[in-house]
Amino acid sequence: MTLLIIVTLVVALVAAALAVVRWLRVAQREHYIAGWVGRIAWLWVVRRPINAVLLAASVVLIALSVILVATQALITSAIVSLAALVVAAALPIGLGLRGTNTRLNWTQRARRLAIAYSAAIVLVGALLWWMLGPVAAALTIVLAPVLMDAVLVPLNALEKRLSHKYLVSARKRLSQVRPTVVAITGSYGKTSTKGYVAHALAGSFSVVASPASFNNLMGLSRAVNDRVVPGTEVFIAEMGVYGPGEIRELSESFPPDIAAITTIGEAHLARMKTREVIVAAKSEITERAKTVVLPIDQPELRTLADKCEREGKRVVRVSTVAGADADVVVDAASGTATVRPAGGGAPVRVPIEVPGTGHAVNIAVTIGIALALDVDVTTIAPRLHNLPGAQHRAEVQQAPSGAIIIDDTYNSNPVGAERALVGAAELASERGGNLVVVTPGMVELGSVQHQRNRDFAASVTAHGGQLLIVGRTNRAALLEGAAGAAHPPLVFDRRVQAVQVALDQAADRGVILYENDLPDHYP
C-alpha cells in the first residue's frame, strides 16, 4: 500500500507539472480571460471522440475508487486511483505541451501565473486527498482547466495593479506631448484602417500608430511610452474589446479627440452573446470624443450617429453606397470618393482604389478621419492609391511555383472571409487557374458559428474552389456546407499538412486563399 501511495504521488506531481504547462499556454493564448481555458478544454472533448472516451473512463474510475474506499477495499481502490490518474494525465490527446505555432512565452506575467496555478493545484489536491484519499490526484488533474480559470480571477486583478505604473506613465506622456488622439474600433477592419489612416496622414502630420494588435490597456500604454515623443501630432489608437466596459476604460485612460467605428459584426458573439451587447460595447468609444466618424450603412451605427449629434458632438458620416447622404461616400464600383468639405461648398470627388480583397468602408472611415482633422481630401488623395496592407489580412504574395497566395490568416469574421473569397475567385478566373481555400473555419461566433462556417464552405463550392479543411473545430460545419461539391473537400489535422497539397492543387497559375488560422490550442 505504501509503495502504491508513493507511485501515485510521483505520477501526480508529473501530471500536475504537465497540466501547468499545458493550461498556462492555453490561458496565454486566450488573453488570460477567466472562463476560456475550460471552454477550450471542453472543445477538445467534444471534437475528438478519443478524449470523450478518456474523460468518461477517468470519471468512472474515480467513482469506482470512491466506492471501493467505502467498502474498505483500500489496495484495490489505490490501484484504480492510479489508473484514473494515468488516464486523466493524458487528457486531452492532441493538445501539445509546447505547441508549434503558438508556443508559451515565459513573460513575467506567465511566471507569476505559473507559480500561483502550481500552488492552487497542490493545495486543492492536498485538500481533496485529505477528504477522499489517493483518488484526489486524478480528480485534481481532471479539474485542472477549471482551476486555471479560478486562479485567473485574482491574478488578473493583481496584474492590473502591478501594471498601473505603466498606465500612469503613458497618461503623463500624453498630457505632456498633447497629440490629437484618434481611436478606432470595430468588429473587423480596425487594424487595416489604422494603417490606412497613418499612411494617409503621414504627409500632413507627425503620426504615431499603436503597433500590431496592441489594442488593450497595457498594449496602448506601451505604445505611448515607447513611441509617442515630443513633436508627435497625431496618435492613432486601435481599441479592442472582449466585453462591455473595456473600451470605456481605454477611453478614460487615452481620451480620444476623434473616435471611429469601422463596422459592427458577429466576431464577438461567443463572448458577448448578442449583437446589441456588441453595439453597446463598441459605442463606448464615442462617449468622450468630441468628433466621431461613423459608417451609416448599418442601422445601429446610423442611430448612433444621430445620438452623438444630439449630444453636441461633431459627426462625420461615411458610406459605401453610391448617392448616400453622407459626408464621405466611397463608391468602389466607380473608383471614386465624394467628400462634402467641412466648411461647406461643392462636394469634392477624388479617385480611390479599393484592393480586390479589401473593404471600401475602411477607406471611407480613413477619409472621414482626415476630414475630421480638417485635412483637404485632395491633399491625401494621391496616398489613397498605395494604401499599405495589414500583415496576414488579405495580404497578397506569390509562391515560388508562380501561384498567388492570399494570406488572410488573421481574419475570422464572415464578412471579411466572404470578401477575401470573392477577391480570390476573381483573381483565379483572371489567371485561368484553380482556386484553393485552406481554412479551419471561423470561431468566437457563438450560436451562429456552425451556420456561418457552413455558408462559407457553400460559397467556396459555388465559386468552384477546392476546400481544404484544417482541424476539427469546424470540420462538421464545413463538410456540411461543401456537400455535393465538384471537388470534394479534403481534411487535415494541421495546416502544415494542407500547405503542400494546396500548392500542388494551385500549380503555377492558381490562387490559394488561407482563410483564418486557428492557433494549435484549438482541436
CORPE-V570025 format. One record per backbone hydrogen bond with DSSP energy under -1.0 kcal/mol. CO is the residue of the C=O (numbers start at 1). NH is the residue of the N-H. If there is no record, write none. Layout:
BEGIN
CO,NH ; CO,NH
END
This chain:
BEGIN
1,5 ; 2,6 ; 3,7 ; 4,8 ; 5,9 ; 6,10 ; 7,11 ; 8,12 ; 9,13 ; 10,14 ; 11,15 ; 12,16 ; 13,17 ; 14,18 ; 15,19 ; 16,20 ; 17,21 ; 18,22 ; 19,23 ; 20,24 ; 21,25 ; 22,26 ; 23,27 ; 24,28 ; 25,29 ; 26,30 ; 27,32 ; 28,31 ; 30,33 ; 33,36 ; 35,39 ; 36,40 ; 37,41 ; 38,42 ; 39,43 ; 40,44 ; 41,45 ; 42,46 ; 43,47 ; 44,48 ; 48,51 ; 48,52 ; 49,53 ; 50,54 ; 51,55 ; 52,56 ; 53,57 ; 54,58 ; 55,59 ; 56,60 ; 57,61 ; 58,62 ; 59,63 ; 60,64 ; 61,65 ; 62,66 ; 63,67 ; 64,68 ; 65,69 ; 66,70 ; 67,71 ; 68,73 ; 69,72 ; 72,74 ; 73,77 ; 74,78 ; 75,79 ; 76,80 ; 77,81 ; 78,82 ; 79,83 ; 80,84 ; 81,85 ; 82,86 ; 83,87 ; 84,88 ; 85,89 ; 88,91 ; 92,95 ; 105,107 ; 107,111 ; 108,112 ; 109,113 ; 110,114 ; 111,115 ; 112,116 ; 113,117 ; 114,118 ; 115,119 ; 116,120 ; 117,121 ; 118,122 ; 119,123 ; 120,124 ; 121,125 ; 122,126 ; 123,127 ; 124,128 ; 125,129 ; 126,130 ; 127,131 ; 128,132 ; 129,133 ; 133,136 ; 134,137 ; 135,139 ; 136,140 ; 137,141 ; 138,142 ; 139,143 ; 141,144 ; 143,147 ; 144,148 ; 145,149 ; 146,150 ; 147,151 ; 148,152 ; 151,155 ; 152,156 ; 153,157 ; 154,158 ; 155,159 ; 156,160 ; 157,161 ; 158,162 ; 159,163 ; 163,167 ; 164,168 ; 165,169 ; 166,170 ; 167,171 ; 168,172 ; 169,173 ; 170,174 ; 171,175 ; 172,176 ; 173,177 ; 174,178 ; 180,235 ; 181,257 ; 181,258 ; 182,237 ; 183,260 ; 184,239 ; 185,262 ; 189,193 ; 190,194 ; 191,195 ; 192,196 ; 193,197 ; 194,198 ; 195,199 ; 196,200 ; 197,201 ; 201,204 ; 201,205 ; 206,233 ; 206,234 ; 208,236 ; 211,214 ; 213,215 ; 215,240 ; 216,220 ; 217,221 ; 218,222 ; 219,223 ; 220,224 ; 221,225 ; 222,226 ; 223,227 ; 224,228 ; 229,232 ; 233,180 ; 234,208 ; 235,182 ; 236,210 ; 237,184 ; 243,246 ; 245,249 ; 246,250 ; 247,251 ; 248,252 ; 249,253 ; 250,254 ; 257,291 ; 258,183 ; 259,293 ; 260,185 ; 263,187 ; 266,269 ; 268,272 ; 269,273 ; 272,274 ; 274,278 ; 275,279 ; 276,280 ; 277,281 ; 278,282 ; 279,283 ; 282,285 ; 283,286 ; 284,287 ; 290,314 ; 291,259 ; 292,316 ; 293,261 ; 294,318 ; 298,302 ; 299,303 ; 300,304 ; 301,305 ; 302,306 ; 303,307 ; 304,308 ; 305,309 ; 306,310 ; 307,311 ; 308,313 ; 309,312 ; 314,292 ; 316,294 ; 317,327 ; 317,328 ; 318,296 ; 319,330 ; 321,324 ; 324,326 ; 327,340 ; 328,319 ; 329,338 ; 331,335 ; 331,336 ; 335,352 ; 336,331 ; 337,350 ; 338,329 ; 339,348 ; 341,344 ; 348,339 ; 350,337 ; 355,358 ; 360,364 ; 361,365 ; 362,366 ; 363,367 ; 364,368 ; 365,369 ; 366,370 ; 367,371 ; 368,372 ; 369,373 ; 370,375 ; 371,374 ; 376,379 ; 377,381 ; 380,383 ; 381,384 ; 382,385 ; 390,393 ; 392,410 ; 395,407 ; 397,405 ; 399,402 ; 403,399 ; 404,512 ; 405,397 ; 406,408 ; 406,514 ; 407,395 ; 408,411 ; 408,516 ; 409,517 ; 413,417 ; 414,418 ; 415,419 ; 416,420 ; 417,421 ; 418,422 ; 419,423 ; 420,424 ; 421,425 ; 422,426 ; 423,427 ; 424,428 ; 425,429 ; 426,430 ; 427,431 ; 428,432 ; 428,433 ; 434,511 ; 435,466 ; 436,513 ; 437,468 ; 438,515 ; 439,470 ; 444,270 ; 445,448 ; 446,449 ; 448,452 ; 449,453 ; 450,454 ; 451,455 ; 452,456 ; 453,457 ; 454,458 ; 455,459 ; 456,460 ; 457,461 ; 458,462 ; 459,463 ; 460,465 ; 461,464 ; 466,437 ; 467,490 ; 468,439 ; 469,492 ; 474,478 ; 475,479 ; 476,480 ; 477,481 ; 478,482 ; 480,483 ; 482,485 ; 490,469 ; 492,471 ; 495,499 ; 498,502 ; 499,503 ; 500,504 ; 501,505 ; 502,506 ; 503,507 ; 506,510 ; 510,404 ; 511,436 ; 512,406 ; 513,438 ; 514,408 ; 519,522 ; 523,472
END
